[in-house]
């Protein structure tokens, strides 16, 4: 029952309060519950879970170290059984379970838990794999040398003591702590309604930062961070970025990302790689980490790993993660960082007990509290030492005088009946009253002049040794020795009467005088006090400081899904009805001209492949609809299928508007400045727009160009603004004109006329060509050589599988809007033109039919002939109904797999999340810059030229 009676209204007839047994006191249960829970909460917060900002210890750790100090269990003494220490802690100071006390002590001896050990353990104290320590009856402990620095001078009244739980003993409320242990070793704990999580730091850095604060009290947290770089964990690892550190130091709360130290090693054969892990983030269980990786591999959530094993030994940690032959080590590593504890985040909460209350402190405040604590400890120690020095000086002075009067002193002691009388006699040795007593009547009377001369001689010699010495004569102006001096004379051994012992006493007197002057100066002078604190800190740094273990690297961007996806070259196919899929390019082997091809897509009877292109998984794929709207997704967001699979409807990947259908696709990696998108429509309208206008695409799409009714987009290209444009029509006509003839327009503009078409003709393809111009300075006597490469040619393909290469020099430059020249004869055998592309001898192309067949061939196997010709067979079609639908040039660097088959890839789940990494175009990396999205007014078709 509570003794609070304020809730009970008093009445005039009520008897006076009584403390007798059996009295009932009505109270409000809500108030009692609130008061009781508050008491419990504060008990847990203050007395169990949170460390004191001054010594950085929780009560249990403080009691463990104090009990070991009481036992004499020091670093240079023999080990003692852990059970003995635990028993003393429980019996004397900490009445809790033995297992909890043992666990608290074990943590002080684990090198992966504490940055600087406080307990030196012998035996099994667990492991970083989470193994339990041996029972306390088997293990042995003693204090580490550093722990003794926490208790240094505790016997000199430096800290307050309080009663233990049963008032039978006293225990320190805080330890003197010569170094900032709270920052050096950190702390973590969960109280009631609050938690603390302070990371460990490097001793050298923390002490150096503390010294800077002492010299510059007005310094800021940023100033201190010049010395204290960040946490320094016992398990080392790598901190990625300083932003979290800065926030934690300035506000007391922050989040610090920690990444394992890894490296990529190749095996002896060089055909496989392995990821080697040598350091783990703080508080990560190694065994559980390995189990987690194995589980992810079994569940197919983590691909590319063939084996994992733990090769850790006494030399250090070594986890080996072997990769499959075709695995990309960096992608696997990024997945490991994302999905496992190879990368963790340390949540900093710098909460500690300050002035009896829990407070969140920043870095400077923590160091200020420590410096204030050391100022108090050193001041109290100095007062204690000064008091002891003055008392000892008084005794030494008495012993020296007694040696000068030794005959009288000895006679007096021999004449005394008991020690009390002898003490009285010494205290009155200069008083005439001494000789009135019966036993002292026959004593030789002292020669006061001789005694005074001896005293002056002693004072003079002492002042010569130490000028600041105050003198002795005033001590004997009374009746004789003081009680303390008399007692020490009586206890003095006869060997003290030797000349050597007298000299030692005199030297002790001089030393005491100097100590007293020094101690008085410390108490009187703030600078002297701070100098003592700094000197002790520098001694700690010299003795225990070491190199930083944890590396602090530059910030690492958060992983996007793209970082976790291997970059591969894919063949993307689009069908007439809007089905899309991607397949690895390796599935399509190169064949000779005229081959049958391979099945590239399974389609329905009324569906056929209309577009095929090659792009990286990290490239942007931007569908453009018949209404001129542009959408965006990444290639890896397209479901991967086998060579013969149908794919997925593009409307399930992109939110087309009502009445829209796919017209063309733009592929790019990035949106740099000075790059343009060139649009070509079926009716010969062309338009050029800055590529940067499409760097930010809403899910609902944006306008790419204006299109007239009955017209549709047939080509879209990315250019640098210096190229020539080649347009080809279904009837075999073509025109080449400078790109600069078409000015850059806004997204919603319609464009201008590119070619004049005959009745029933339409544009079916377009490509970029190098400008047609002569070399500036040809050799003497030589004819100018076109600037374009000599093996550059235009490849034209017709719907019946025929085609040809023609030197691009045969396509003369004309003005935009003309009728053009003949490109190929569109006879009954050839059929209509389906596409053109500029190629070189080293290129390869991919041809696709409406029956889903694809053939990959080398350009050098296709004949080079004139413009006005029919060409040669490129692909053998199945029957009269099968037609060629599209042609695409493969990117450079893609090696063909001559007549070799590859296994089909595993079907990937559609709709996986994705993100972006900037690249220049669909084939090669470059820098990224975003441009304006503003629209410029365009002109109607045919308004120019």
Buried (B, 14 or more C-beta within 10 A) or exposed (E): EEEEEEEEEEEEEEEEEEEEEEEEEEBEEEEBEEBEEEEEBBEBBBEBBBBBBBBBBBBBBBBBBBBBBBBEBBEEEEBBBBBBBBBBBBBBBBEBEBEBBBBBBBBBBBEBBBBBBBBBBBBBBBBBBEEEBBEBEEBBBBBBBBBBBBBBBBEBBBBEEEEBEEEEEEBBBBBBBBBBBBBBBBBBBEBBEBBBBBBBBBBBBBBBBBBBBBEEEEBEBEBBBEBBBBBBBBBBBBBBBBEBBBBBBBBBBBEBBBBBBBEEEEEEEEEBBBBBBBBBBBBBBBEEBBEBBBEBBEEEEBBBBEEBEBEBEEEEBEBBBBBBEEBBBBBBBBBBBBBBBBBBEBBBBBBBBBEEEBBBBBBBBBBBBBBEBBBBBBBBBBBBBBEBBBEBBBBBBBBBBBBBBEEBBEBBBEBBEEEEBBBBBBBBBBEEEBEEBEBBEEBEEBEEEEBEEBBEEBBEEBBEBBEEBBBBEEBBEEBBBBEEBBBBBBEBEEEBEEEEBBEEBBEBBBBBBBBBBBBBBBBEEEEBBBBBBBEBBBBBBEEBBEEBBBBBEEEEEEBBBBBBBBBBBBBBBBBBBBBBBBBBBBBBBBBEBBBEBBBBBBBEEEBBBBBBBBBBBBBBBBBBBBBBBBBBBBBBBBBBBBBBBBBBEBBEBBEBEEEBBBBBBBBBBBBBEEBBBBBBBBBBBBBBBBBBBBBEBEEEBBBBBBBBEEBBBBBBBBBEBEBBBBBBBBBBBBBBBBBBBBEBBBBBBBBBBBBBBEEEBBBBBBBBBBBBEEEEEEEEEEEEEBEBEEBBBBBBBBBBBBBBBBBBBEBEBBEBBBEBBBBBBBEEEBBBBBBBBBBBBEBBBBBBBBBBBBBBBBBBBBEBBEBEBBBBEBBEBEEEEBBBBBBBBBBEEBEBBEEEEEEBBEEEEBEBEBBBBBBBBBBEBEEBBBBEBEBBEBBBBBEBB
